[in-house]
Each structure stands twice: as structure tokens, then as C-alpha cells.
Amino acid sequence: SIPYVVPPVIVAGPVGGASGTGCVPRVSSVTGSSFKLACRAHAGDETLSSPAPLPYISMSHGLYLLGSMVIHAGSISSVGYEWKTVTLPGNSFPEIPLILTQVATFNHRAQSVETRIERDSVVRGRFKVRLARVRGTETGPEDVYFFAITSGRLTHLETLVIETR
């Protein structure tokens, strides 16, 4: 892989194990040339057997116009259990984007920390995010990576295909 000038935005998973048990993907130790992915059991699950490889997307921070598709890769600091509003740049999105999020830090050793997007908050220029409250796991504020992507399909030189709905 090509090293990044600055650490990239990474969003992984979700994925289910061979036994049907799901997991929460965690990203850590992100640098310009490497990162770690782990599959953590949901709170209350005791075991994870043979999880599948974790799918992920990585991209440098920024706003991209790829054909008719708009992608914004970014990060949000100190997301806690209260809704936090994220403002997207200018009038960059012609429609309501798809929002993908990933906890980007590993604070307070919580095993599984997920994000929630307030469904009615997603509009062309902003969305709201918070950490999910899961019984048995408490964590301090976490940093969160996100991708905001317009719906559509992009094919580039028959090697890169991006499709969202």
C-alpha cells in the first residue's frame, strides 16, 4: 500500500463470525503507513469464533469530487453520549449523503464501542453522531472517523468501482 502523508480516515466492518456472532470493528494505532484492526465482541457476548476478515475503507482527510460522486473523509474529536453536530463543507453535497462512522480511538479500554447517527439529523450540510450506550461498557469521549458519500455508482478505468445506495 502507498503510505499516506498524514494518518488516513478508516471505517471498517461490520462483520459476523462463522458462528453468526457479530462483532464491533475497532481501529487503533493509525499512522501514515499502518494501522491495526480488531474485532471486539459485543457487550455481553463471551466469545467470538473465527470472525471473517474485516472489510474497510481508507482515504486521506478531505473533500473529493469523483465524477458525479462527492466524498468527504473526516474526523470528529471528543464524541460522547450526547449528540454532536458535524457540519459538512459549504454546499458540497447536492443531496443527503450516506454517512459511515468508525470509533477511531481506544480510550478507557472499553471492548466494544459503537456510534449512532441521529436518523432525522442527516441533511445535505450536517449530521449528528454520538456513542451508543451499551450496558456493561462505559467509555470516555472517543474520536470518530466518518465518510459522507453521495449515492450513485462510479467506475474508474474498470478497476475502481464505488457504489452507494
C-alpha positions in Angstrom: 0.0 0.0 0.0 1.0 3.6 -0.6 1.9 5.5 2.6 -0.3 8.5 3.5 1.3 11.9 4.2 -0.9 12.2 7.3 -2.8 9.4 9.0 -5.9 8.4 6.9 -9.6 8.2 7.8 -10.5 4.5 8.2 -14.0 3.0 8.5 -14.3 -0.8 9.0 -16.9 -3.6 9.1 -19.3 -4.6 10.5 -18.9 -8.3 10.1 -20.3 -11.5 11.5 -18.3 -14.5 12.7 -18.6 -18.1 11.4 -21.0 -18.9 14.2 -23.2 -15.9 13.3 -21.9 -13.9 16.3 -21.4 -10.3 15.2 -18.6 -8.1 16.4 -17.7 -4.4 16.7 -14.7 -3.4 14.5 -12.1 -1.3 16.3 -9.3 0.7 14.6 -6.2 1.8 16.5 -2.6 2.9 16.1 -3.3 4.7 12.9 -0.2 6.2 11.2 0.6 7.3 7.7 1.9 3.8 6.9 -0.1 1.3 9.1 -3.0 0.7 11.4 -4.5 -2.1 13.5 -8.0 -3.6 13.1 -9.6 -5.7 15.7 -13.0 -7.4 16.0 -14.4 -7.0 19.6 -17.3 -9.0 21.0 -20.5 -7.1 21.7 -21.1 -6.3 25.4 -22.5 -9.4 26.9 -21.1 -11.8 24.3 -18.5 -14.1 25.8 -16.7 -15.5 22.7 -16.0 -14.7 19.2 -15.3 -17.7 17.0 -13.5 -17.3 13.7 -14.5 -13.8 12.6 -14.2 -13.1 8.8 -11.6 -10.7 7.6 -12.6 -7.1 8.3 -13.6 -5.0 5.3 -12.5 -1.4 5.4 -12.2 1.9 3.5 -9.2 4.2 4.0 -8.8 7.6 2.5 -6.9 10.8 3.2 -8.9 13.5 5.0 -10.6 15.9 2.6 -13.4 16.5 0.1 -13.3 14.7 -3.2 -15.4 15.1 -6.4 -15.1 11.8 -8.4 -17.3 12.1 -11.4 -20.8 12.9 -10.0 -19.9 11.4 -6.6 -18.9 13.6 -3.7 -17.0 12.0 -0.8 -15.9 13.8 2.4 -13.5 11.9 4.7 -13.1 13.5 8.1 -12.8 13.1 11.8 -14.6 14.4 14.9 -12.9 14.9 18.3 -14.4 14.0 21.7 -17.6 12.3 20.8 -19.5 11.2 23.9 -23.0 10.0 24.8 -24.7 13.3 23.9 -25.5 14.2 20.2 -22.7 16.1 18.5 -23.4 18.1 15.3 -21.0 17.7 12.4 -21.1 20.4 9.7 -20.0 19.3 6.2 -18.2 21.8 4.0 -20.2 24.5 2.2 -22.8 23.4 -0.3 -20.7 20.4 -1.4 -23.5 17.8 -1.3 -26.2 18.0 -3.9 -28.4 15.5 -1.9 -28.5 13.9 1.5 -25.3 11.8 1.8 -24.7 8.3 3.1 -22.9 8.6 6.5 -20.4 5.9 7.6 -18.7 6.2 11.0 -16.0 4.4 13.0 -14.7 4.9 16.5 -11.0 6.0 15.9 -9.6 5.8 19.4 -9.3 3.2 22.1 -10.0 5.2 25.3 -10.7 3.6 28.7 -10.2 0.0 27.4 -13.9 -0.5 26.6 -14.1 -3.6 24.4 -17.0 -2.6 22.1 -17.9 1.0 21.4 -20.2 1.8 18.5 -21.5 5.1 17.1 -25.1 6.1 16.4 -26.3 8.6 13.8 -29.5 10.5 14.6 -31.5 9.5 11.5 -33.5 12.7 11.1 -30.4 14.8 11.5 -28.8 13.8 8.2 -29.3 16.6 5.7 -27.1 18.0 2.9 -24.9 20.0 5.2 -24.7 18.2 8.5 -25.5 15.2 10.7 -25.4 14.3 14.4 -23.4 11.5 16.0 -22.9 10.0 19.5 -21.5 6.9 21.1 -24.0 4.1 21.6 -25.0 3.3 25.2 -24.4 -0.3 25.8 -24.9 -1.9 29.2 -21.6 -3.0 30.7 -19.4 -0.7 28.7 -18.6 2.9 29.7 -16.0 4.9 27.9 -14.9 8.5 27.9 -15.1 10.6 24.8 -13.8 8.9 21.7 -12.6 10.4 18.3 -14.7 9.2 15.4 -13.8 8.9 11.7 -16.6 9.5 9.1 -17.3 9.3 5.4 -20.1 11.3 3.9 -20.8 9.9 0.4 -23.5 10.8 -2.2 -25.4 7.9 -3.7 -24.5 6.6 -7.1 -22.0 4.5 -9.0 -18.6 5.4 -10.2 -16.3 3.3 -12.3 -12.8 4.4 -13.0 -10.6 2.6 -15.5 -12.6 -0.6 -14.9 -10.5 -1.2 -11.7 -12.2 1.0 -9.1 -16.0 0.7 -8.6 -17.8 2.7 -5.9 -21.5 2.1 -5.5 -23.7 3.5 -2.7 -27.5 3.5 -2.1 
